[in-house]
Amino acid sequence: MKKFFGLAAVIFTLNACTVKKATLTPYQNIADLIENSAIGKNHHVGFAIKEVGASKNMYEKNANLYFIPASNTKLFTFYTALNMLGDSVPSFQYIFRKDSLILWPMADASFLHPDFKAQKSFDFIKDAGKDVYLVTGRYHGEKYGKGWSWDDFNEYYQTEINDMPIYGNAVDISCGLFGKLKYTPDLAALYLNEVSISNQLKTVKRGLNNNNWIVPTSINTNYRQSLPLSLNKTIVENLLSDTLLATGAIVKPIETLNWRKVPQSANIIYGVASDTLYKHLLLPSDNFIAEELLLNCAAANKMDMNTDSVIYWASANLLNDMPNKIKWVDGSGLSRLNLFTPDDMVLVLQKIRDKINNDDRLFSLLPAGGESGTLKDMFKGSTAPYIFAKSGSLTNNYNLSGYLIGKSGKKYIFSFMNNGFVISTKEIKDEVVRVLSAIHDNY
């Protein structure tokens, strides 16, 4: 009898285990990865993943809760631009009037930007052989976005916003001959007001509301800094005038005209291919391009040129089916006032994919794990990238949202959001790699 009851107990236990195993969801392994994470216990974690084309998530955790997205915000800017711009970026509206070329800037971030070698718009202005007049005043907004940190004004990622971007609204500083600072564009006299020297600094420090610089006593040979300019119409006029003169163009100094309505007869000068700009937006996560891109969308669609008007239009017409009401305030994600849920991120990624309708093109525009952009140093060791995604970083926040290709060849859309941590960002990134790599390996 003891043997009988012992055997019965074993059979009962096995049956119980079998029943328990049968009730597991097909994606319980993903749940285990997230729920049993030692890293994710002390901060806010949101996760959502679904197979491309599926109507429901495979797995989700806090997918309907709000997170500060940081540069994941650029995915919303990108989707808006895909719907509001064509194949090329509009640079200026213009008319010829006798011996004059009158230009209405359209916030083309690529104009004279050092990272864009082809400058069709500038070449058009140079070859026109006319006196140039800029009609400014289209932009109605502040030089910084809502909720931006005032003390980041000296950092390359927080350039001023305007309707006539030029040279990326910044100056590149490097080490020149004899250890002296070298400026690009090499027109320092046009934008540099005062210089003082300090042996306390390691980088150039600009005044809060001016171009008074404090420079370090010495720099090393590989020194490199991109310093935002404090802009005004005189600086913009002089930069464009002197750049034209440097090419041999014989022109009078550029003059700025007060705002006047764009004539119906005005034509448009187009600059770089839109995909070229999008790639520069997404791979290095360029905040300057993100902000100007929204203004560019406004000008191209005859809207009031400010960030709010474009976001309002896009939210009402392109994003009105978001799972949760979004809080979207800038183009770049610099603001902590932005709030999106993982479900929102997954849907906008689906919309982007549907709009582009070509995965090769789409994946070429995004950072690729182990290969390019902000993901170059993550997801290494694979023969081919399997993560194509947009990262988003602010102090205490790291998010990654994009597309994952499993070993099976199936494609997935995911959003992995981490807010409010006090450990190092590297530890969070390592955990993101661990989880997403395991999904790739097993699905």
One Martini backbone bead per residue (centre of mass of N, CA, C, O) as a GRO file, in nm:
protein
  443
    1MET     BB    1   0.058   0.063  -0.021
    2LYS     BB    2   0.294   0.257  -0.004
    3LYS     BB    3   0.373   0.220  -0.301
    4PHE     BB    4   0.106   0.313  -0.421
    5PHE     BB    5   0.099   0.602  -0.295
    6GLY     BB    6   0.370   0.685  -0.406
    7LEU     BB    7   0.298   0.652  -0.706
    8ALA     BB    8   0.051   0.839  -0.701
    9ALA     BB    9   0.205   1.093  -0.619
   10VAL     BB   10   0.385   1.106  -0.866
   11ILE     BB   11   0.161   1.117  -1.080
   12PHE     BB   12   0.027   1.373  -0.970
   13THR     BB   13   0.272   1.555  -0.997
   14LEU     BB   14   0.311   1.520  -1.301
   15ASN     BB   15   0.033   1.620  -1.383
   16ALA     BB   16   0.059   1.895  -1.258
   17CYS     BB   17   0.299   1.982  -1.430
   18THR     BB   18   0.162   1.940  -1.703
   19VAL     BB   19  -0.063   2.141  -1.664
   20LYS     BB   20   0.110   2.387  -1.607
   21LYS     BB   21   0.261   2.383  -1.880
   22ALA     BB   22   0.004   2.407  -2.065
   23THR     BB   23  -0.065   2.714  -1.952
   24LEU     BB   24   0.145   2.832  -2.099
   25THR     BB   25   0.257   3.061  -2.288
   26PRO     BB   26   0.436   3.093  -2.580
   27TYR     BB   27   0.581   3.372  -2.430
   28GLN     BB   28   0.708   3.316  -2.142
   29ASN     BB   29   1.010   3.374  -2.191
   30ILE     BB   30   0.979   3.681  -2.205
   31ALA     BB   31   0.867   3.719  -1.927
   32ASP     BB   32   1.114   3.609  -1.780
   33LEU     BB   33   1.317   3.821  -1.876
   34ILE     BB   34   1.167   4.057  -1.731
   35GLU     BB   35   1.065   3.960  -1.443
   36ASN     BB   36   1.374   3.832  -1.369
   37SER     BB   37   1.516   4.094  -1.355
   38ALA     BB   38   1.768   4.247  -1.174
   39ILE     BB   39   1.761   4.539  -1.305
   40GLY     BB   40   1.421   4.592  -1.308
   41LYS     BB   41   1.339   4.657  -0.988
   42ASN     BB   42   1.425   4.998  -0.950
   43HIS     BB   43   1.246   5.069  -1.207
   44HIS     BB   44   1.092   5.179  -1.494
   45VAL     BB   45   0.914   4.937  -1.699
   46GLY     BB   46   0.868   4.903  -2.056
   47PHE     BB   47   0.692   4.654  -2.268
   48ALA     BB   48   0.673   4.575  -2.628
   49ILE     BB   49   0.559   4.299  -2.847
   50LYS     BB   50   0.532   4.225  -3.204
   51GLU     BB   51   0.430   4.093  -3.479
   52VAL     BB   52   0.424   4.151  -3.788
   53GLY     BB   53   0.070   4.203  -3.842
   54ALA     BB   54  -0.029   4.195  -3.571
   55SER     BB   55  -0.286   4.282  -3.330
   56LYS     BB   56  -0.109   4.165  -3.093
   57ASN     BB   57   0.072   4.118  -2.831
   58MET     BB   58   0.294   3.892  -2.707
   59TYR     BB   59   0.413   4.113  -2.502
   60GLU     BB   60   0.360   4.291  -2.179
   61LYS     BB   61   0.477   4.591  -1.988
   62ASN     BB   62   0.345   4.876  -1.922
   63ALA     BB   63   0.222   4.966  -2.216
   64ASN     BB   64   0.009   5.204  -2.088
   65LEU     BB   65   0.242   5.364  -1.980
   66TYR     BB   66   0.426   5.644  -1.903
   67PHE     BB   67   0.713   5.786  -2.080
   68ILE     BB   68   1.019   5.911  -2.125
   69PRO     BB   69   1.157   5.908  -2.456
   70ALA     BB   70   1.327   6.104  -2.577
   71SER     BB   71   1.454   6.013  -2.891
   72ASN     BB   72   1.191   5.857  -2.966
   73THR     BB   73   1.049   6.113  -3.075
   74LYS     BB   74   1.173   6.102  -3.368
   75LEU     BB   75   0.960   5.903  -3.483
   76PHE     BB   76   0.737   6.121  -3.503
   77THR     BB   77   0.890   6.313  -3.685
   78PHE     BB   78   0.943   6.115  -3.914
   79TYR     BB   79   0.647   6.048  -3.981
   80THR     BB   80   0.562   6.333  -4.047
   81ALA     BB   81   0.762   6.378  -4.284
   82LEU     BB   82   0.665   6.144  -4.464
   83ASN     BB   83   0.376   6.304  -4.499
   84MET     BB   84   0.491   6.623  -4.571
   85LEU     BB   85   0.714   6.520  -4.761
   86GLY     BB   86   0.914   6.455  -5.010
   87ASP     BB   87   1.209   6.360  -5.173
   88SER     BB   88   1.273   6.663  -5.103
   89VAL     BB   89   1.414   6.944  -4.956
   90PRO     BB   90   1.297   7.243  -4.873
   91SER     BB   91   1.458   7.568  -4.863
   92PHE     BB   92   1.318   7.780  -5.074
   93GLN     BB   93   1.148   8.057  -5.150
   94TYR     BB   94   1.110   8.235  -5.474
   95ILE     BB   95   1.209   8.544  -5.646
   96PHE     BB   96   1.236   8.747  -5.925
   97ARG     BB   97   1.358   9.103  -5.919
   98LYS     BB   98   1.533   9.180  -6.147
   99ASP     BB   99   1.838   9.203  -5.957
  100SER     BB  100   1.671   9.004  -5.761
  101LEU     BB  101   1.680   8.769  -5.482
  102ILE     BB  102   1.403   8.633  -5.312
  103LEU     BB  103   1.395   8.486  -4.981
  104TRP     BB  104   1.221   8.207  -4.817
  105PRO     BB  105   1.273   8.040  -4.558
  106MET     BB  106   1.233   7.658  -4.467
  107ALA     BB  107   1.420   7.502  -4.264
  108ASP     BB  108   1.699   7.386  -4.378
  109ALA     BB  109   1.932   7.192  -4.214
  110SER     BB  110   2.145   7.143  -4.467
  111PHE     BB  111   2.238   7.430  -4.489
  112LEU     BB  112   2.576   7.438  -4.486
  113HIS     BB  113   2.625   7.169  -4.375
  114PRO     BB  114   2.911   6.980  -4.318
  115ASP     BB  115   2.756   6.687  -4.372
  116PHE     BB  116   2.668   6.830  -4.656
  117LYS     BB  117   2.806   6.845  -4.963
  118ALA     BB  118   2.555   6.889  -5.105
  119GLN     BB  119   2.450   7.232  -5.247
  120LYS     BB  120   2.196   7.327  -5.426
  121SER     BB  121   2.092   7.589  -5.299
  122PHE     BB  122   2.353   7.746  -5.295
  123ASP     BB  123   2.413   7.721  -5.599
  124PHE     BB  124   2.168   7.878  -5.689
  125ILE     BB  125   2.241   8.146  -5.553
  126LYS     BB  126   2.524   8.181  -5.677
  127ASP     BB  127   2.424   8.146  -5.996
  128ALA     BB  128   2.218   8.387  -6.025
  129GLY     BB  129   2.347   8.685  -6.006
  130LYS     BB  130   2.217   8.820  -5.744
  131ASP     BB  131   2.064   8.999  -5.523
  132VAL     BB  132   2.019   8.923  -5.177
  133TYR     BB  133   1.707   8.840  -5.004
  134LEU     BB  134   1.578   8.806  -4.673
  135VAL     BB  135   1.276   8.660  -4.543
  136THR     BB  136   1.193   8.701  -4.224
  137GLY     BB  137   0.952   8.567  -3.966
  138ARG     BB  138   0.807   8.283  -3.983
  139TYR     BB  139   0.899   8.220  -3.706
  140HIS     BB  140   0.697   8.118  -3.408
  141GLY     BB  141   0.930   8.122  -3.151
  142GLU     BB  142   1.166   7.984  -2.971
  143LYS     BB  143   1.505   7.896  -2.940
  144TYR     BB  144   1.367   7.694  -2.744
  145GLY     BB  145   1.223   7.436  -2.607
  146LYS     BB  146   1.010   7.280  -2.420
  147GLY     BB  147   1.182   7.196  -2.126
  148TRP     BB  148   1.455   7.289  -2.152
  149SER     BB  149   1.778   7.312  -2.055
  150TRP     BB  150   1.951   7.596  -2.002
  151ASP     BB  151   2.252   7.455  -1.937
  152ASP     BB  152   2.278   7.337  -2.257
  153PHE     BB  153   2.374   7.573  -2.456
  154ASN     BB  154   2.687   7.453  -2.496
  155GLU     BB  155   2.567   7.213  -2.648
  156TYR     BB  156   2.535   7.045  -2.947
  157TYR     BB  157   2.226   6.936  -2.873
  158GLN     BB  158   2.151   7.274  -2.827
  159THR     BB  159   2.033   7.442  -3.058
  160GLU     BB  160   1.901   7.683  -3.223
  161ILE     BB  161   1.590   7.807  -3.339
  162ASN     BB  162   1.508   7.858  -3.694
  163ASP     BB  163   1.435   7.962  -4.037
  164MET     BB  164   1.775   8.001  -4.090
  165PRO     BB  165   1.971   7.771  -4.127
  166ILE     BB  166   2.338   7.758  -4.058
  167TYR     BB  167   2.583   7.544  -4.011
  168GLY     BB  168   2.401   7.414  -3.779
  169ASN     BB  169   2.418   7.654  -3.570
  170ALA     BB  170   2.741   7.613  -3.574
  171VAL     BB  171   3.078   7.550  -3.449
  172ASP     BB  172   3.375   7.406  -3.536
  173ILE     BB  173   3.626   7.278  -3.311
  174SER     BB  174   3.986   7.267  -3.339
  175CYS     BB  175   4.311   7.166  -3.406
  176GLY     BB  176   4.569   7.347  -3.517
  177LEU     BB  177   4.822   7.522  -3.563
  178PHE     BB  178   5.012   7.528  -3.284
  179GLY     BB  179   4.745   7.468  -3.101
  180LYS     BB  180   4.523   7.616  -3.237
  181LEU     BB  181   4.225   7.727  -3.298
  182LYS     BB  182   3.977   7.588  -3.518
  183TYR     BB  183   3.737   7.709  -3.757
  184THR     BB  184   3.399   7.584  -3.858
  185PRO     BB  185   3.369   7.827  -3.999
  186ASP     BB  186   3.627   8.059  -4.119
  187LEU     BB  187   3.437   8.322  -3.953
  188ALA     BB  188   3.485   8.451  -3.665
  189ALA     BB  189   3.438   8.761  -3.707
  190LEU     BB  190   3.115   8.722  -3.736
  191TYR     BB  191   3.061   8.565  -3.428
  192LEU     BB  192   3.301   8.678  -3.257
  193ASN     BB  193   3.341   8.888  -2.989
  194GLU     BB  194   3.486   8.745  -2.733
  195VAL     BB  195   3.807   8.664  -2.567
  196SER     BB  196   3.901   8.431  -2.317
  197ILE     BB  197   4.119   8.286  -2.067
  198SER     BB  198   4.143   7.943  -1.925
  199ASN     BB  199   4.280   7.696  -1.688
  200GLN     BB  200   3.985   7.550  -1.609
  201LEU     BB  201   3.939   7.458  -1.899
  202LYS     BB  202   3.865   7.208  -2.173
  203THR     BB  203   3.646   7.393  -2.305
  204VAL     BB  204   3.441   7.584  -2.471
  205LYS     BB  205   3.278   7.884  -2.348
  206ARG     BB  206   2.970   8.031  -2.361
  207GLY     BB  207   2.755   8.258  -2.355
  208LEU     BB  208   2.425   8.262  -2.296
  209ASN     BB  209   2.354   8.545  -2.503
  210ASN     BB  210   2.638   8.499  -2.655
  211ASN     BB  211   2.977   8.522  -2.831
  212ASN     BB  212   3.137   8.478  -2.567
  213TRP     BB  213   3.458   8.340  -2.509
  214ILE     BB  214   3.599   8.065  -2.331
  215VAL     BB  215   3.928   7.944  -2.337
  216PRO     BB  216   4.161   7.725  -2.329
  217THR     BB  217   4.494   7.722  -2.288
  218SER     BB  218   4.485   7.411  -2.378
  219ILE     BB  219   4.517   7.158  -2.638
  220ASN     BB  220   4.471   6.884  -2.814
  221THR     BB  221   4.501   6.738  -3.129
  222ASN     BB  222   4.195   6.589  -3.092
  223TYR     BB  223   4.022   6.824  -3.078
  224ARG     BB  224   3.650   6.846  -3.036
  225GLN     BB  225   3.387   7.092  -3.119
  226SER     BB  226   3.037   7.178  -3.094
  227LEU     BB  227   2.916   7.514  -3.110
  228PRO     BB  228   2.669   7.699  -3.036
  229LEU     BB  229   2.500   7.969  -3.158
  230SER     BB  230   2.429   8.303  -3.123
  231LEU     BB  231   2.159   8.436  -3.287
  232ASN     BB  232   2.125   8.660  -3.573
  233LYS     BB  233   2.072   8.836  -3.858
  234THR     BB  234   2.367   8.929  -3.897
  235ILE     BB  235   2.505   8.656  -3.890
  236VAL     BB  236   2.353   8.529  -4.125
  237GLU     BB  237   2.424   8.733  -4.340
  238ASN     BB  238   2.739   8.711  -4.315
  239LEU     BB  239   2.770   8.410  -4.370
  240LEU     BB  240   2.647   8.413  -4.654
  241SER     BB  241   2.814   8.635  -4.784
  242ASP     BB  242   3.105   8.510  -4.733
  243THR     BB  243   3.049   8.242  -4.877
  244LEU     BB  244   3.000   8.364  -5.153
  245LEU     BB  245   3.272   8.517  -5.179
  246ALA     BB  246   3.455   8.256  -5.152
  247THR     BB  247   3.349   8.158  -5.454
  248GLY     BB  248   3.344   8.445  -5.636
  249ALA     BB  249   3.103   8.592  -5.584
  250ILE     BB  250   2.927   8.885  -5.699
  251VAL     BB  251   2.807   9.053  -5.413
  252LYS     BB  252   2.607   9.181  -5.210
  253PRO     BB  253   2.511   9.216  -4.921
  254ILE     BB  254   2.302   9.077  -4.727
  255GLU     BB  255   1.950   9.119  -4.685
  256THR     BB  256   1.690   9.195  -4.456
  257LEU     BB  257   1.347   9.138  -4.449
  258ASN     BB  258   1.054   9.186  -4.369
  259TRP     BB  259   0.774   9.040  -4.340
  260ARG     BB  260   0.620   8.872  -4.623
  261LYS     BB  261   0.425   8.746  -4.834
  262VAL     BB  262   0.404   8.483  -5.032
  263PRO     BB  263   0.389   8.451  -5.346
  264GLN     BB  264   0.222   8.265  -5.578
  265SER     BB  265   0.484   8.270  -5.785
  266ALA     BB  266   0.654   8.106  -5.617
  267ASN     BB  267   0.929   7.912  -5.580
  268ILE     BB  268   1.135   7.612  -5.531
  269ILE     BB  269   1.413   7.515  -5.346
  270TYR     BB  270   1.600   7.220  -5.351
  271GLY     BB  271   1.781   6.987  -5.184
  272VAL     BB  272   1.810   6.725  -5.035
  273ALA     BB  273   1.739   6.424  -4.982
  274SER     BB  274   1.533   6.309  -4.748
  275ASP     BB  275   1.690   6.049  -4.663
  276THR     BB  276   1.948   6.197  -4.589
  277LEU     BB  277   1.820   6.348  -4.349
  278TYR     BB  278   1.700   6.106  -4.194
  279LYS     BB  279   1.966   5.963  -4.139
  280HIS     BB  280   2.082   6.205  -3.970
  281LEU     BB  281   1.861   6.195  -3.759
  282LEU     BB  282   1.884   5.878  -3.661
  283LEU     BB  283   2.175   5.772  -3.624
  284PRO     BB  284   2.289   6.025  -3.433
  285SER     BB  285   2.061   6.192  -3.315
  286ASP     BB  286   1.955   6.487  -3.433
  287ASN     BB  287   1.823   6.769  -3.292
  288PHE     BB  288   1.839   6.993  -3.501
  289ILE     BB  289   1.693   6.843  -3.729
  290ALA     BB  290   1.429   6.784  -3.582
  291GLU     BB  291   1.336   7.079  -3.540
  292GLU     BB  292   1.356   7.179  -3.839
  293LEU     BB  293   1.169   6.966  -3.968
  294LEU     BB  294   0.902   7.071  -3.860
  295LEU     BB  295   0.927   7.350  -3.998
  296ASN     BB  296   0.950   7.238  -4.284
  297CYS     BB  297   0.666   7.117  -4.287
  298ALA     BB  298   0.516   7.382  -4.255
  299ALA     BB  299   0.623   7.533  -4.507
  300ALA     BB  300   0.540   7.308  -4.721
  301ASN     BB  301   0.216   7.348  -4.597
  302LYS     BB  302   0.130   7.644  -4.523
  303MET     BB  303   0.209   7.692  -4.227
  304ASP     BB  304   0.261   7.775  -3.927
  305MET     BB  305   0.586   7.843  -3.794
  306ASN     BB  306   0.562   7.590  -3.557
  307THR     BB  307   0.568   7.329  -3.349
  308ASP     BB  308   0.272   7.317  -3.251
  309SER     BB  309   0.123   7.307  -3.527
  310VAL     BB  310   0.242   7.037  -3.625
  311ILE     BB  311   0.168   6.858  -3.387
  312TYR     BB  312  -0.133   6.908  -3.401
  313TRP     BB  313  -0.177   6.802  -3.687
  314ALA     BB  314  -0.051   6.519  -3.654
  315SER     BB  315  -0.230   6.426  -3.416
  316ALA     BB  316  -0.509   6.464  -3.578
  317ASN     BB  317  -0.416   6.308  -3.872
  318LEU     BB  318  -0.187   6.066  -3.793
  319LEU     BB  319  -0.240   6.010  -3.447
  320ASN     BB  320  -0.561   5.941  -3.370
  321ASP     BB  321  -0.490   5.607  -3.299
  322MET     BB  322  -0.371   5.602  -3.040
  323PRO     BB  323  -0.386   5.418  -2.752
  324ASN     BB  324  -0.270   5.691  -2.630
  325LYS     BB  325  -0.246   5.993  -2.515
  326ILE     BB  326  -0.028   6.219  -2.624
  327LYS     BB  327   0.286   6.389  -2.523
  328TRP     BB  328   0.390   6.652  -2.748
  329VAL     BB  329   0.660   6.921  -2.781
  330ASP     BB  330   0.896   6.805  -2.968
  331GLY     BB  331   1.133   6.681  -3.208
  332SER     BB  332   1.378   6.538  -3.022
  333GLY     BB  333   1.348   6.488  -2.682
  334LEU     BB  334   1.467   6.696  -2.469
  335SER     BB  335   1.203   6.684  -2.334
  336ARG     BB  336   1.024   6.591  -2.029
  337LEU     BB  337   0.722   6.642  -2.144
  338ASN     BB  338   0.729   6.396  -2.283
  339LEU     BB  339   0.468   6.132  -2.350
  340PHE     BB  340   0.489   5.776  -2.382
  341THR     BB  341   0.405   5.460  -2.484
  342PRO     BB  342   0.481   5.153  -2.591
  343ASP     BB  343   0.228   5.134  -2.771
  344ASP     BB  344   0.286   5.391  -2.929
  345MET     BB  345   0.557   5.303  -3.048
  346VAL     BB  346   0.455   5.055  -3.203
  347LEU     BB  347   0.255   5.205  -3.389
  348VAL     BB  348   0.450   5.407  -3.525
  349LEU     BB  349   0.627   5.181  -3.645
  350GLN     BB  350   0.405   5.062  -3.820
  351LYS     BB  351   0.350   5.320  -3.982
  352ILE     BB  352   0.629   5.351  -4.102
  353ARG     BB  353   0.634   5.080  -4.251
  354ASP     BB  354   0.380   5.129  -4.422
  355LYS     BB  355   0.480   5.386  -4.565
  356ILE     BB  356   0.744   5.271  -4.693
  357ASN     BB  357   0.731   4.963  -4.793
  358ASN     BB  358   1.059   4.905  -4.720
  359ASP     BB  359   1.295   4.748  -4.541
  360ASP     BB  360   1.560   4.834  -4.665
  361ARG     BB  361   1.512   5.134  -4.637
  362LEU     BB  362   1.438   5.151  -4.340
  363PHE     BB  363   1.701   5.014  -4.219
  364SER     BB  364   1.900   5.232  -4.348
  365LEU     BB  365   1.790   5.473  -4.148
  366LEU     BB  366   1.876   5.300  -3.908
  367PRO     BB  367   2.012   5.181  -3.652
  368ALA     BB  368   2.252   4.915  -3.633
  369GLY     BB  369   2.339   4.649  -3.474
  370GLY     BB  370   2.692   4.663  -3.467
  371GLU     BB  371   2.717   4.910  -3.711
  372SER     BB  372   2.533   5.182  -3.642
  373GLY     BB  373   2.530   5.451  -3.484
  374THR     BB  374   2.395   5.418  -3.160
  375LEU     BB  375   2.447   5.078  -3.216
  376LYS     BB  376   2.747   5.000  -3.277
  377ASP     BB  377   2.812   4.891  -2.957
  378MET     BB  378   2.571   4.693  -3.009
  379PHE     BB  379   2.504   4.377  -3.089
  380LYS     BB  380   2.742   4.198  -3.112
  381GLY     BB  381   2.848   3.905  -3.320
  382SER     BB  382   2.689   3.924  -3.571
  383THR     BB  383   2.669   3.872  -3.912
  384ALA     BB  384   2.389   4.027  -3.879
  385PRO     BB  385   2.167   4.245  -3.834
  386TYR     BB  386   1.862   4.250  -3.592
  387ILE     BB  387   1.871   4.559  -3.514
  388PHE     BB  388   1.631   4.837  -3.572
  389ALA     BB  389   1.681   5.144  -3.394
  390LYS     BB  390   1.571   5.380  -3.144
  391SER     BB  391   1.716   5.580  -2.928
  392GLY     BB  392   1.688   5.709  -2.570
  393SER     BB  393   1.859   5.977  -2.390
  394LEU     BB  394   1.866   6.046  -2.043
  395THR     BB  395   1.890   6.113  -1.744
  396ASN     BB  396   1.766   5.806  -1.618
  397ASN     BB  397   1.724   5.731  -1.937
  398TYR     BB  398   1.631   5.433  -2.145
  399ASN     BB  399   1.555   5.371  -2.494
  400LEU     BB  400   1.411   5.112  -2.723
  401SER     BB  401   1.288   5.138  -3.068
  402GLY     BB  402   1.175   4.876  -3.309
  403TYR     BB  403   1.341   4.620  -3.494
  404LEU     BB  404   1.317   4.253  -3.514
  405ILE     BB  405   1.514   3.967  -3.606
  406GLY     BB  406   1.475   3.648  -3.615
  407LYS     BB  407   1.603   3.336  -3.673
  408SER     BB  408   1.335   3.260  -3.836
  409GLY     BB  409   1.268   3.558  -3.991
  410LYS     BB  410   1.103   3.707  -3.815
  411LYS     BB  411   0.917   4.005  -3.744
  412TYR     BB  412   0.954   4.279  -3.507
  413ILE     BB  413   0.796   4.495  -3.267
  414PHE     BB  414   0.947   4.731  -3.032
  415SER     BB  415   0.945   4.843  -2.672
  416PHE     BB  416   1.209   4.967  -2.447
  417MET     BB  417   1.149   5.115  -2.128
  418ASN     BB  418   1.363   5.334  -1.919
  419ASN     BB  419   1.293   5.478  -1.596
  420GLY     BB  420   1.447   5.597  -1.306
  421PHE     BB  421   1.749   5.539  -1.287
  422VAL     BB  422   2.079   5.501  -1.090
  423ILE     BB  423   2.230   5.354  -1.267
  424SER     BB  424   2.397   5.277  -1.526
  425THR     BB  425   2.352   5.286  -1.863
  426LYS     BB  426   2.516   5.033  -1.930
  427GLU     BB  427   2.341   4.834  -1.768
  428ILE     BB  428   2.087   4.881  -1.935
  429LYS     BB  429   2.201   4.806  -2.210
  430ASP     BB  430   2.280   4.517  -2.137
  431GLU     BB  431   1.988   4.429  -2.082
  432VAL     BB  432   1.873   4.488  -2.359
  433VAL     BB  433   2.057   4.291  -2.505
  434ARG     BB  434   1.978   4.034  -2.356
  435VAL     BB  435   1.677   4.028  -2.426
  436LEU     BB  436   1.684   4.069  -2.743
  437SER     BB  437   1.875   3.834  -2.804
  438ALA     BB  438   1.692   3.609  -2.696
  439ILE     BB  439   1.463   3.658  -2.891
  440HIS     BB  440   1.624   3.611  -3.144
  441ASP     BB  441   1.718   3.313  -3.075
  442ASN     BB  442   1.394   3.200  -3.015
  443TYR     BB  443   1.227   3.358  -3.281
   0.00000   0.00000   0.00000
